[in-house]
């Protein structure tokens, strides 16, 4: 990886790249990906719960979304 690319990444991004680069087994990479997926799924659940709690997202909005055709 070129030095100028590393300068544009934040420390978390660099750490992830280094973590994946140092793994010898595909299984280890898959396990780390699972951890990351669970992390982001939890964050999404928390955000959706907050939207539900504050009324931004509710059953009416959910019902409306079910009837929309969002494909281009």
HTML snippet that shows the backbone in 3Dmol.js (N, CA, C, O; Angstrom):
<script src="https://3Dmol.org/build/3Dmol-min.js"></script>
<div id="view" style="width:600px;height:400px;position:relative"></div>
<script>
const pdb = `
ATOM      1  N   UNK A   1       0.849  -1.170   0.000  1.00  0.00           N
ATOM      2  CA  UNK A   1       0.000   0.000   0.000  1.00  0.00           C
ATOM      3  C   UNK A   1       0.896   1.235   0.000  1.00  0.00           C
ATOM      4  O   UNK A   1       1.891   1.293   0.723  1.00  0.00           O
ATOM      5  N   UNK A   2       0.539   2.199  -0.802  1.00  0.00           N
ATOM      6  CA  UNK A   2       1.356   3.393  -0.905  1.00  0.00           C
ATOM      7  C   UNK A   2       1.201   4.248   0.338  1.00  0.00           C
ATOM      8  O   UNK A   2       0.155   4.225   0.988  1.00  0.00           O
ATOM      9  N   UNK A   3       2.238   5.001   0.669  1.00  0.00           N
ATOM     10  CA  UNK A   3       2.245   5.836   1.856  1.00  0.00           C
ATOM     11  C   UNK A   3       1.155   6.892   1.805  1.00  0.00           C
ATOM     12  O   UNK A   3       0.523   7.163   2.826  1.00  0.00           O
ATOM     13  N   UNK A   4       0.911   7.505   0.631  1.00  0.00           N
ATOM     14  CA  UNK A   4      -0.119   8.548   0.554  1.00  0.00           C
ATOM     15  C   UNK A   4      -1.507   7.984   0.824  1.00  0.00           C
ATOM     16  O   UNK A   4      -2.370   8.706   1.323  1.00  0.00           O
ATOM     17  N   UNK A   5      -1.747   6.718   0.509  1.00  0.00           N
ATOM     18  CA  UNK A   5      -3.027   6.090   0.822  1.00  0.00           C
ATOM     19  C   UNK A   5      -3.165   5.916   2.324  1.00  0.00           C
ATOM     20  O   UNK A   5      -4.234   6.167   2.880  1.00  0.00           O
ATOM     21  N   UNK A   6      -2.100   5.492   2.985  1.00  0.00           N
ATOM     22  CA  UNK A   6      -2.143   5.326   4.434  1.00  0.00           C
ATOM     23  C   UNK A   6      -2.393   6.644   5.146  1.00  0.00           C
ATOM     24  O   UNK A   6      -3.013   6.666   6.209  1.00  0.00           O
ATOM     25  N   UNK A   7      -1.924   7.730   4.580  1.00  0.00           N
ATOM     26  CA  UNK A   7      -2.136   9.038   5.193  1.00  0.00           C
ATOM     27  C   UNK A   7      -3.593   9.480   5.128  1.00  0.00           C
ATOM     28  O   UNK A   7      -4.006  10.333   5.913  1.00  0.00           O
ATOM     29  N   UNK A   8      -4.375   8.924   4.215  1.00  0.00           N
ATOM     30  CA  UNK A   8      -5.775   9.331   4.095  1.00  0.00           C
ATOM     31  C   UNK A   8      -6.701   8.456   4.932  1.00  0.00           C
ATOM     32  O   UNK A   8      -7.890   8.754   5.043  1.00  0.00           O
ATOM     33  N   UNK A   9      -6.181   7.389   5.518  1.00  0.00           N
ATOM     34  CA  UNK A   9      -6.989   6.505   6.349  1.00  0.00           C
ATOM     35  C   UNK A   9      -6.872   6.920   7.809  1.00  0.00           C
ATOM     36  O   UNK A   9      -5.834   7.415   8.249  1.00  0.00           O
ATOM     37  N   UNK A  10      -7.955   6.709   8.553  1.00  0.00           N
ATOM     38  CA  UNK A  10      -7.859   6.985   9.985  1.00  0.00           C
ATOM     39  C   UNK A  10      -7.226   5.797  10.688  1.00  0.00           C
ATOM     40  O   UNK A  10      -6.998   4.753  10.078  1.00  0.00           O
ATOM     41  N   UNK A  11      -6.943   5.959  11.967  1.00  0.00           N
ATOM     42  CA  UNK A  11      -6.211   4.921  12.697  1.00  0.00           C
ATOM     43  C   UNK A  11      -6.985   3.607  12.769  1.00  0.00           C
ATOM     44  O   UNK A  11      -6.372   2.540  12.743  1.00  0.00           O
ATOM     45  N   UNK A  12      -8.299   3.654  12.857  1.00  0.00           N
ATOM     46  CA  UNK A  12      -9.098   2.430  12.894  1.00  0.00           C
ATOM     47  C   UNK A  12      -9.017   1.679  11.568  1.00  0.00           C
ATOM     48  O   UNK A  12      -8.920   0.452  11.547  1.00  0.00           O
ATOM     49  N   UNK A  13      -9.058   2.413  10.477  1.00  0.00           N
ATOM     50  CA  UNK A  13      -8.963   1.785   9.166  1.00  0.00           C
ATOM     51  C   UNK A  13      -7.600   1.124   8.970  1.00  0.00           C
ATOM     52  O   UNK A  13      -7.513   0.016   8.442  1.00  0.00           O
ATOM     53  N   UNK A  14      -6.554   1.795   9.391  1.00  0.00           N
ATOM     54  CA  UNK A  14      -5.209   1.234   9.276  1.00  0.00           C
ATOM     55  C   UNK A  14      -5.095  -0.020  10.133  1.00  0.00           C
ATOM     56  O   UNK A  14      -4.515  -1.016   9.702  1.00  0.00           O
ATOM     57  N   UNK A  15      -5.651   0.024  11.357  1.00  0.00           N
ATOM     58  CA  UNK A  15      -5.602  -1.129  12.245  1.00  0.00           C
ATOM     59  C   UNK A  15      -6.312  -2.328  11.624  1.00  0.00           C
ATOM     60  O   UNK A  15      -5.816  -3.452  11.709  1.00  0.00           O
ATOM     61  N   UNK A  16      -7.474  -2.099  10.999  1.00  0.00           N
ATOM     62  CA  UNK A  16      -8.198  -3.204  10.361  1.00  0.00           C
ATOM     63  C   UNK A  16      -7.402  -3.789   9.205  1.00  0.00           C
ATOM     64  O   UNK A  16      -7.317  -5.009   9.063  1.00  0.00           O
ATOM     65  N   UNK A  17      -6.830  -2.942   8.392  1.00  0.00           N
ATOM     66  CA  UNK A  17      -6.020  -3.420   7.267  1.00  0.00           C
ATOM     67  C   UNK A  17      -4.849  -4.245   7.772  1.00  0.00           C
ATOM     68  O   UNK A  17      -4.556  -5.314   7.235  1.00  0.00           O
ATOM     69  N   UNK A  18      -4.182  -3.750   8.801  1.00  0.00           N
ATOM     70  CA  UNK A  18      -3.050  -4.482   9.354  1.00  0.00           C
ATOM     71  C   UNK A  18      -3.500  -5.804   9.968  1.00  0.00           C
ATOM     72  O   UNK A  18      -2.799  -6.809   9.859  1.00  0.00           O
ATOM     73  N   UNK A  19      -4.660  -5.809  10.610  1.00  0.00           N
ATOM     74  CA  UNK A  19      -5.179  -7.041  11.212  1.00  0.00           C
ATOM     75  C   UNK A  19      -5.441  -8.090  10.151  1.00  0.00           C
ATOM     76  O   UNK A  19      -5.031  -9.242  10.294  1.00  0.00           O
ATOM     77  N   UNK A  20      -6.125  -7.693   9.081  1.00  0.00           N
ATOM     78  CA  UNK A  20      -6.408  -8.648   8.007  1.00  0.00           C
ATOM     79  C   UNK A  20      -5.121  -9.088   7.319  1.00  0.00           C
ATOM     80  O   UNK A  20      -4.983 -10.256   6.954  1.00  0.00           O
ATOM     81  N   UNK A  21      -4.186  -8.171   7.139  1.00  0.00           N
ATOM     82  CA  UNK A  21      -2.946  -8.497   6.438  1.00  0.00           C
ATOM     83  C   UNK A  21      -2.094  -9.488   7.218  1.00  0.00           C
ATOM     84  O   UNK A  21      -1.333 -10.255   6.628  1.00  0.00           O
ATOM     85  N   UNK A  22      -2.218  -9.477   8.529  1.00  0.00           N
ATOM     86  CA  UNK A  22      -1.368 -10.359   9.337  1.00  0.00           C
ATOM     87  C   UNK A  22      -1.974 -11.740   9.565  1.00  0.00           C
ATOM     88  O   UNK A  22      -1.341 -12.593  10.189  1.00  0.00           O
ATOM     89  N   UNK A  23      -3.168 -11.970   9.078  1.00  0.00           N
ATOM     90  CA  UNK A  23      -3.821 -13.263   9.290  1.00  0.00           C
ATOM     91  C   UNK A  23      -3.324 -14.285   8.284  1.00  0.00           C
ATOM     92  O   UNK A  23      -3.229 -14.023   7.085  1.00  0.00           O
ATOM     93  N   UNK A  24      -3.010 -15.458   8.816  1.00  0.00           N
ATOM     94  CA  UNK A  24      -2.498 -16.528   7.967  1.00  0.00           C
ATOM     95  C   UNK A  24      -3.604 -17.419   7.433  1.00  0.00           C
ATOM     96  O   UNK A  24      -3.455 -18.039   6.380  1.00  0.00           O
ATOM     97  N   UNK A  25      -4.710 -17.483   8.154  1.00  0.00           N
ATOM     98  CA  UNK A  25      -5.769 -18.424   7.777  1.00  0.00           C
ATOM     99  C   UNK A  25      -7.026 -17.674   7.327  1.00  0.00           C
ATOM    100  O   UNK A  25      -7.393 -16.656   7.913  1.00  0.00           O
ATOM    101  N   UNK A  26      -7.660 -18.173   6.310  1.00  0.00           N
ATOM    102  CA  UNK A  26      -8.916 -17.612   5.819  1.00  0.00           C
ATOM    103  C   UNK A  26      -9.978 -17.636   6.911  1.00  0.00           C
ATOM    104  O   UNK A  26     -10.791 -16.718   7.021  1.00  0.00           O
ATOM    105  N   UNK A  27      -9.963 -18.701   7.720  1.00  0.00           N
ATOM    106  CA  UNK A  27     -10.935 -18.837   8.803  1.00  0.00           C
ATOM    107  C   UNK A  27     -10.833 -17.671   9.790  1.00  0.00           C
ATOM    108  O   UNK A  27     -11.851 -17.198  10.297  1.00  0.00           O
ATOM    109  N   UNK A  28      -9.618 -17.211  10.063  1.00  0.00           N
ATOM    110  CA  UNK A  28      -9.437 -16.070  10.964  1.00  0.00           C
ATOM    111  C   UNK A  28     -10.058 -14.810  10.374  1.00  0.00           C
ATOM    112  O   UNK A  28     -10.705 -14.039  11.083  1.00  0.00           O
ATOM    113  N   UNK A  29      -9.860 -14.605   9.084  1.00  0.00           N
ATOM    114  CA  UNK A  29     -10.458 -13.444   8.418  1.00  0.00           C
ATOM    115  C   UNK A  29     -11.982 -13.508   8.474  1.00  0.00           C
ATOM    116  O   UNK A  29     -12.647 -12.499   8.707  1.00  0.00           O
ATOM    117  N   UNK A  30     -12.519 -14.690   8.260  1.00  0.00           N
ATOM    118  CA  UNK A  30     -13.969 -14.860   8.304  1.00  0.00           C
ATOM    119  C   UNK A  30     -14.514 -14.599   9.707  1.00  0.00           C
ATOM    120  O   UNK A  30     -15.578 -14.002   9.863  1.00  0.00           O
ATOM    121  N   UNK A  31     -13.775 -15.052  10.731  1.00  0.00           N
ATOM    122  CA  UNK A  31     -14.210 -14.813  12.103  1.00  0.00           C
ATOM    123  C   UNK A  31     -14.196 -13.321  12.438  1.00  0.00           C
ATOM    124  O   UNK A  31     -15.109 -12.821  13.096  1.00  0.00           O
ATOM    125  N   UNK A  32     -13.166 -12.616  11.987  1.00  0.00           N
ATOM    126  CA  UNK A  32     -13.110 -11.171  12.224  1.00  0.00           C
ATOM    127  C   UNK A  32     -14.244 -10.463  11.488  1.00  0.00           C
ATOM    128  O   UNK A  32     -14.848  -9.532  12.022  1.00  0.00           O
ATOM    129  N   UNK A  33     -14.530 -10.899  10.274  1.00  0.00           N
ATOM    130  CA  UNK A  33     -15.657 -10.319   9.531  1.00  0.00           C
ATOM    131  C   UNK A  33     -16.971 -10.548  10.275  1.00  0.00           C
ATOM    132  O   UNK A  33     -17.826  -9.663  10.306  1.00  0.00           O
ATOM    133  N   UNK A  34     -17.136 -11.717  10.870  1.00  0.00           N
ATOM    134  CA  UNK A  34     -18.337 -11.997  11.658  1.00  0.00           C
ATOM    135  C   UNK A  34     -18.452 -11.038  12.842  1.00  0.00           C
ATOM    136  O   UNK A  34     -19.536 -10.536  13.141  1.00  0.00           O
ATOM    137  N   UNK A  35     -17.336 -10.791  13.508  1.00  0.00           N
ATOM    138  CA  UNK A  35     -17.336  -9.852  14.636  1.00  0.00           C
ATOM    139  C   UNK A  35     -17.739  -8.457  14.159  1.00  0.00           C
ATOM    140  O   UNK A  35     -18.535  -7.780  14.809  1.00  0.00           O
ATOM    141  N   UNK A  36     -17.192  -8.034  13.032  1.00  0.00           N
ATOM    142  CA  UNK A  36     -17.531  -6.715  12.494  1.00  0.00           C
ATOM    143  C   UNK A  36     -19.005  -6.636  12.091  1.00  0.00           C
ATOM    144  O   UNK A  36     -19.665  -5.626  12.331  1.00  0.00           O
ATOM    145  N   UNK A  37     -19.515  -7.703  11.481  1.00  0.00           N
ATOM    146  CA  UNK A  37     -20.932  -7.730  11.109  1.00  0.00           C
ATOM    147  C   UNK A  37     -21.827  -7.624  12.341  1.00  0.00           C
ATOM    148  O   UNK A  37     -22.808  -6.880  12.337  1.00  0.00           O
ATOM    149  N   UNK A  38     -21.490  -8.364  13.388  1.00  0.00           N
ATOM    150  CA  UNK A  38     -22.270  -8.298  14.623  1.00  0.00           C
ATOM    151  C   UNK A  38     -22.215  -6.909  15.248  1.00  0.00           C
ATOM    152  O   UNK A  38     -23.220  -6.410  15.756  1.00  0.00           O
ATOM    153  N   UNK A  39     -21.039  -6.285  15.209  1.00  0.00           N
ATOM    154  CA  UNK A  39     -20.875  -4.934  15.733  1.00  0.00           C
ATOM    155  C   UNK A  39     -21.802  -3.956  15.023  1.00  0.00           C
ATOM    156  O   UNK A  39     -22.513  -3.184  15.666  1.00  0.00           O
ATOM    157  N   UNK A  40     -21.789  -3.993  13.689  1.00  0.00           N
ATOM    158  CA  UNK A  40     -22.619  -3.059  12.930  1.00  0.00           C
ATOM    159  C   UNK A  40     -24.102  -3.412  13.007  1.00  0.00           C
ATOM    160  O   UNK A  40     -24.946  -2.517  12.953  1.00  0.00           O
ATOM    161  N   UNK A  41     -24.432  -4.684  13.130  1.00  0.00           N
ATOM    162  CA  UNK A  41     -25.835  -5.074  13.305  1.00  0.00           C
ATOM    163  C   UNK A  41     -26.361  -4.535  14.629  1.00  0.00           C
ATOM    164  O   UNK A  41     -27.491  -4.051  14.702  1.00  0.00           O
ATOM    165  N   UNK A  42     -25.545  -4.620  15.676  1.00  0.00           N
ATOM    166  CA  UNK A  42     -25.943  -4.085  16.986  1.00  0.00           C
ATOM    167  C   UNK A  42     -26.140  -2.577  16.901  1.00  0.00           C
ATOM    168  O   UNK A  42     -27.119  -2.055  17.433  1.00  0.00           O
ATOM    169  N   UNK A  43     -25.232  -1.873  16.243  1.00  0.00           N
ATOM    170  CA  UNK A  43     -25.358  -0.416  16.095  1.00  0.00           C
ATOM    171  C   UNK A  43     -26.630  -0.064  15.332  1.00  0.00           C
ATOM    172  O   UNK A  43     -27.329   0.885  15.689  1.00  0.00           O
ATOM    173  N   UNK A  44     -26.929  -0.821  14.291  1.00  0.00           N
ATOM    174  CA  UNK A  44     -28.146  -0.581  13.510  1.00  0.00           C
ATOM    175  C   UNK A  44     -29.386  -0.822  14.357  1.00  0.00           C
ATOM    176  O   UNK A  44     -30.328  -0.030  14.318  1.00  0.00           O
ATOM    177  N   UNK A  45     -29.395  -1.909  15.120  1.00  0.00           N
ATOM    178  CA  UNK A  45     -30.527  -2.192  16.009  1.00  0.00           C
ATOM    179  C   UNK A  45     -30.728  -1.068  17.019  1.00  0.00           C
ATOM    180  O   UNK A  45     -31.859  -0.656  17.280  1.00  0.00           O
ATOM    181  N   UNK A  46     -29.634  -0.574  17.585  1.00  0.00           N
ATOM    182  CA  UNK A  46     -29.731   0.513  18.565  1.00  0.00           C
ATOM    183  C   UNK A  46     -30.296   1.771  17.922  1.00  0.00           C
ATOM    184  O   UNK A  46     -31.142   2.445  18.510  1.00  0.00           O
ATOM    185  N   UNK A  47     -29.831   2.089  16.720  1.00  0.00           N
ATOM    186  CA  UNK A  47     -30.323   3.283  16.018  1.00  0.00           C
ATOM    187  C   UNK A  47     -31.793   3.132  15.655  1.00  0.00           C
ATOM    188  O   UNK A  47     -32.568   4.074  15.820  1.00  0.00           O
ATOM    189  N   UNK A  48     -32.186   1.970  15.166  1.00  0.00           N
ATOM    190  CA  UNK A  48     -33.595   1.741  14.837  1.00  0.00           C
ATOM    191  C   UNK A  48     -34.470   1.828  16.074  1.00  0.00           C
ATOM    192  O   UNK A  48     -35.577   2.364  16.011  1.00  0.00           O
ATOM    193  N   UNK A  49     -33.994   1.312  17.194  1.00  0.00           N
ATOM    194  CA  UNK A  49     -34.757   1.409  18.437  1.00  0.00           C
ATOM    195  C   UNK A  49     -34.919   2.865  18.858  1.00  0.00           C
ATOM    196  O   UNK A  49     -35.988   3.268  19.317  1.00  0.00           O
ATOM    197  N   UNK A  50     -33.859   3.652  18.703  1.00  0.00           N
ATOM    198  CA  UNK A  50     -33.939   5.078  19.035  1.00  0.00           C
ATOM    199  C   UNK A  50     -34.956   5.788  18.141  1.00  0.00           C
ATOM    200  O   UNK A  50     -35.736   6.609  18.621  1.00  0.00           O
ATOM    201  N   UNK A  51     -34.951   5.474  16.845  1.00  0.00           N
ATOM    202  CA  UNK A  51     -35.923   6.072  15.930  1.00  0.00           C
ATOM    203  C   UNK A  51     -37.345   5.662  16.291  1.00  0.00           C
ATOM    204  O   UNK A  51     -38.271   6.467  16.188  1.00  0.00           O
ATOM    205  N   UNK A  52     -37.521   4.412  16.714  1.00  0.00           N
ATOM    206  CA  UNK A  52     -38.839   3.932  17.121  1.00  0.00           C
ATOM    207  C   UNK A  52     -39.283   4.634  18.405  1.00  0.00           C
ATOM    208  O   UNK A  52     -40.431   5.062  18.527  1.00  0.00           O
ATOM    209  N   UNK A  53     -38.359   4.745  19.356  1.00  0.00           N
ATOM    210  CA  UNK A  53     -38.676   5.367  20.638  1.00  0.00           C
ATOM    211  C   UNK A  53     -39.040   6.839  20.500  1.00  0.00           C
ATOM    212  O   UNK A  53     -39.926   7.328  21.201  1.00  0.00           O
ATOM    213  N   UNK A  54     -38.359   7.551  19.597  1.00  0.00           N
ATOM    214  CA  UNK A  54     -38.668   8.975  19.459  1.00  0.00           C
ATOM    215  C   UNK A  54     -39.771   9.260  18.437  1.00  0.00           C
ATOM    216  O   UNK A  54     -40.109  10.418  18.192  1.00  0.00           O
ATOM    217  N   UNK A  55     -40.327   8.206  17.846  1.00  0.00           N
ATOM    218  CA  UNK A  55     -41.473   8.363  16.954  1.00  0.00           C
ATOM    219  C   UNK A  55     -41.130   8.648  15.504  1.00  0.00           C
ATOM    220  O   UNK A  55     -42.033   8.784  14.679  1.00  0.00           O
ATOM    221  N   UNK A  56     -39.855   8.741  15.173  1.00  0.00           N
ATOM    222  CA  UNK A  56     -39.459   8.987  13.789  1.00  0.00           C
ATOM    223  C   UNK A  56     -39.838   7.812  12.906  1.00  0.00           C
ATOM    224  O   UNK A  56     -40.265   7.991  11.765  1.00  0.00           O
ATOM    225  N   UNK A  57     -39.682   6.631  13.432  1.00  0.00           N
ATOM    226  CA  UNK A  57     -40.034   5.403  12.724  1.00  0.00           C
ATOM    227  C   UNK A  57     -41.090   4.697  13.559  1.00  0.00           C
ATOM    228  O   UNK A  57     -40.881   4.429  14.742  1.00  0.00           O
ATOM    229  N   UNK A  58     -42.216   4.398  12.944  1.00  0.00           N
ATOM    230  CA  UNK A  58     -43.304   3.756  13.689  1.00  0.00           C
ATOM    231  C   UNK A  58     -44.055   2.811  12.758  1.00  0.00           C
ATOM    232  O   UNK A  58     -43.671   2.635  11.602  1.00  0.00           O
ATOM    233  N   UNK A  59     -45.109   2.214  13.255  1.00  0.00           N
ATOM    234  CA  UNK A  59     -45.855   1.235  12.461  1.00  0.00           C
ATOM    235  C   UNK A  59     -46.441   1.861  11.204  1.00  0.00           C
ATOM    236  O   UNK A  59     -46.498   1.213  10.159  1.00  0.00           O
ATOM    237  N   UNK A  60     -46.871   3.099  11.290  1.00  0.00           N
ATOM    238  CA  UNK A  60     -47.433   3.784  10.112  1.00  0.00           C
ATOM    239  C   UNK A  60     -46.383   3.934   9.016  1.00  0.00           C
ATOM    240  O   UNK A  60     -46.658   3.674   7.845  1.00  0.00           O
ATOM    241  N   UNK A  61     -45.188   4.351   9.398  1.00  0.00           N
ATOM    242  CA  UNK A  61     -44.093   4.498   8.427  1.00  0.00           C
ATOM    243  C   UNK A  61     -43.722   3.131   7.857  1.00  0.00           C
ATOM    244  O   UNK A  61     -43.484   3.001   6.657  1.00  0.00           O
ATOM    245  N   UNK A  62     -43.675   2.130   8.704  1.00  0.00           N
ATOM    246  CA  UNK A  62     -43.353   0.776   8.261  1.00  0.00           C
ATOM    247  C   UNK A  62     -44.384   0.269   7.261  1.00  0.00           C
ATOM    248  O   UNK A  62     -44.023  -0.315   6.240  1.00  0.00           O
ATOM    249  N   UNK A  63     -45.666   0.488   7.548  1.00  0.00           N
ATOM    250  CA  UNK A  63     -46.724   0.075   6.625  1.00  0.00           C
ATOM    251  C   UNK A  63     -46.617   0.809   5.293  1.00  0.00           C
ATOM    252  O   UNK A  63     -46.837   0.215   4.237  1.00  0.00           O
ATOM    253  N   UNK A  64     -46.283   2.080   5.335  1.00  0.00           N
ATOM    254  CA  UNK A  64     -46.112   2.865   4.107  1.00  0.00           C
ATOM    255  C   UNK A  64     -44.950   2.337   3.270  1.00  0.00           C
ATOM    256  O   UNK A  64     -45.056   2.245   2.047  1.00  0.00           O
ATOM    257  N   UNK A  65     -43.855   1.993   3.918  1.00  0.00           N
ATOM    258  CA  UNK A  65     -42.696   1.459   3.201  1.00  0.00           C
ATOM    259  C   UNK A  65     -43.012   0.126   2.524  1.00  0.00           C
ATOM    260  O   UNK A  65     -42.477  -0.171   1.456  1.00  0.00           O
ATOM    261  N   UNK A  66     -43.871  -0.668   3.136  1.00  0.00           N
ATOM    262  CA  UNK A  66     -44.226  -1.969   2.555  1.00  0.00           C
ATOM    263  C   UNK A  66     -44.922  -1.828   1.207  1.00  0.00           C
ATOM    264  O   UNK A  66     -44.822  -2.721   0.366  1.00  0.00           O
ATOM    265  N   UNK A  67     -45.619  -0.730   0.991  1.00  0.00           N
ATOM    266  CA  UNK A  67     -46.372  -0.560  -0.244  1.00  0.00           C
ATOM    267  C   UNK A  67     -45.581   0.117  -1.348  1.00  0.00           C
ATOM    268  O   UNK A  67     -46.037   0.177  -2.490  1.00  0.00           O
ATOM    269  N   UNK A  68     -44.399   0.628  -1.022  1.00  0.00           N
ATOM    270  CA  UNK A  68     -43.600   1.334  -2.025  1.00  0.00           C
ATOM    271  C   UNK A  68     -42.764   0.358  -2.843  1.00  0.00           C
ATOM    272  O   UNK A  68     -42.278  -0.653  -2.336  1.00  0.00           O
ATOM    273  N   UNK A  69     -42.613   0.686  -4.106  1.00  0.00           N
ATOM    274  CA  UNK A  69     -41.724  -0.057  -4.999  1.00  0.00           C
ATOM    275  C   UNK A  69     -40.471   0.776  -5.167  1.00  0.00           C
ATOM    276  O   UNK A  69     -40.482   1.780  -5.879  1.00  0.00           O
ATOM    277  N   UNK A  70     -39.392   0.370  -4.519  1.00  0.00           N
ATOM    278  CA  UNK A  70     -38.188   1.191  -4.466  1.00  0.00           C
ATOM    279  C   UNK A  70     -37.140   0.803  -5.499  1.00  0.00           C
ATOM    280  O   UNK A  70     -36.051   1.377  -5.515  1.00  0.00           O
ATOM    281  N   UNK A  71     -37.442  -0.139  -6.343  1.00  0.00           N
ATOM    282  CA  UNK A  71     -36.477  -0.513  -7.382  1.00  0.00           C
ATOM    283  C   UNK A  71     -36.490   0.516  -8.489  1.00  0.00           C
ATOM    284  O   UNK A  71     -37.533   1.074  -8.831  1.00  0.00           O
ATOM    285  N   UNK A  72     -35.330   0.757  -9.038  1.00  0.00           N
ATOM    286  CA  UNK A  72     -35.209   1.756 -10.111  1.00  0.00           C
ATOM    287  C   UNK A  72     -35.605   1.174 -11.443  1.00  0.00           C
ATOM    288  O   UNK A  72     -35.565   1.870 -12.458  1.00  0.00           O
TER     289      UNK A  72
END
`;
const viewer = $3Dmol.createViewer("view");
viewer.addModel(pdb, "pdb");
viewer.setStyle({}, {cartoon: {color: "spectrum"}});
viewer.zoomTo();
viewer.render();
</script>
